[in-house]
Amino acid sequence: MCQAPLSFILLLLPLQLAPALAGGQDSLLVQAPGGIAFSVTADGLSSIRLGDREVAKGGWRAINAEWMFGLGSRKVDDKLVEKSIEVVAPNRARVRHVQKDMAATFDYAFDGEDVTIVARVENNHPTEELAIPGFGGLRFVFNRPPTGLMLVWHYSYLAHIRREAFHPSHPNRVGGSYATDDAVGIGLTPLGTGLQRTFFFWDYVDWNPGRREKIPERLLYYLRGESIPPQGARTFAMKLRVSPDRDWKHLLQPYKDHFLATFGPVQYRADQRLVAVAHVNRNIESISKENPYGFHGGFRRLDLAEGVKAFCGLLIPALKEANGQGVILWGQGGENPRGAMYRPDFDILPPEVEANWPTLAGRFKEAGLRLGVTARPGEFAYRIDWKTDGTLRLNADDPAHLEMQWRRFKNMIDKGCTLFYLDSFGNSADDVKIMRYLRGKMGPEIQTFVEHQCDAVMPYSGAYSETDFWEKGSAAWAKESSYAVRSGIWNWEFYQWLLPSVQMISRLYDVHGKIPPGFEPVARFFVRNHISPMIEDFTLPGQAKELRAMQEEHREGGRKE
């Protein structure tokens, strides 16, 4: 059985054990539409009701959440010493909590189904920082095991990934959260964040296997990734929506408003047409005197004039017939014997490829098609030893690092490239900063596709995701044969709702089992889900006419708002 830390136990102490009120009106009761009622006491937001049913109970206070992540000294004591409430207006209350080494002032403002909570948290410890400030105390009681966007991981995993658990990141791709049962929906929105790290964590009340998912209760935490220095203070804000309308779009509408105010709309011009993909590099073992850069043979030999001619002769007519937008080259410089594929120094081409590039780019430009390459903008290469390179992450706050990467992109844009696949990139706050900088330099006409996504990167770049086919019975969960977008089809639906002109490209990657005869072609699955199909170069000529018809069929389909 999991042993809860002391701060967690203190958080769940019965309310009658807490210190007495400091006088004055001792509570605020706010009635909201749909039979929702909020109650604020000196414990903070202490009760949420839907009719006769109590949906949430407990309180809301600041905590030292370092123990969850194995961070900090854990010396900043969050034990509650004194509490008070001031009812400011019929829809506003101010709660003050004094803790042993902390203090917090909460302003609660109610508007219909929403409550905005602004908390000023003070770290009064003389020498220790508060590495992970957080809030908790509300226990939500659902009428069945809840569903929704509810992140929860064991503390051992949190201690492993640490700040990577916070939005924006690969594990935490959406900054908002929602939960529903058969009667009520809960929506959560961070406020005033910029690119600061946030995390809504829905903890189980019992971690025992076989029980944790079945108990219809959850403990809510709002965690922040910005430390508070000794004798310092920070202000944090969030919005809570409680509604009998359980549609996730309704519950997350405040998050959408916050997101657009923070990041703005899409800053590139999307092109939903298909993209050809050409994996031109092969492997290190293919490097030889006859093939010094390890290219695949035939039309993929970009170091040979006849290879470039064959490449253009194969793909340009097929792309035109299919109404495709262009091609992205994987490994445009061939296979680098020093490793670190795909290379961060993606603009460095072998002399023979450099010599052939004007022909390649010129033919595509003349045909009105885009030429693209693979980049790796979040890293730079360094020598590990005489034969091997490694990579390090760029410092997104260093202007020199950003300028270095922009020079690489500008080199390729000047060579005629207007498509970029961004490898190993897109799922962190640093990646968002880098992409925002690059988009500002590129302008809206350059197409980019990040390998990994979080919602915060999507205003600045389109997305790439691989898609697998799962035959019925090929996995325990595969009740029916289906395609599965690896980054999540709901995530893609959410991104389209959040940013209607956002873009994604995808290709079929793994087939688990066999695709049954007559099953929906993967390209049709893509276009009806507003995903641009990625078609392997050598297969495009044989299906160009059919692909054009599929795209035209769904071109007027529109997106779900």
Beta strands, then each sheet from edge to edge (+ up, - down):
strand 1: 28-32
strand 2: 36-41
strand 3: 44-50
strand 4: 53-64
strand 5: 80-89
strand 6: 92-99
strand 7: 102-111
strand 8: 114-123
strand 9: 133-141
strand 10: 147-149
strand 11: 177-180
strand 12: 185-191
strand 13: 198-204
strand 14: 217-224
strand 15: 232-243
strand 16: 275-279
strand 17: 326-330
strand 18: 370-375
strand 19: 379-383
strand 20: 389-393
strand 21: 417-422
strand 22: 447-450
strand 23: 462-470
strand 24: 482-485
strand 25: 504-512
strand 26: 532-536
sheet 1: 1+ 2- 3+ 4- 9+ 14- 13+
sheet 2: 5+ 6- 7+ 8- 15+ 12- 11+ 10-
sheet 3: 24+ 23- 22- 21- 18- 17- 16- 26- 25-
sheet 4: 19+ 20-
end
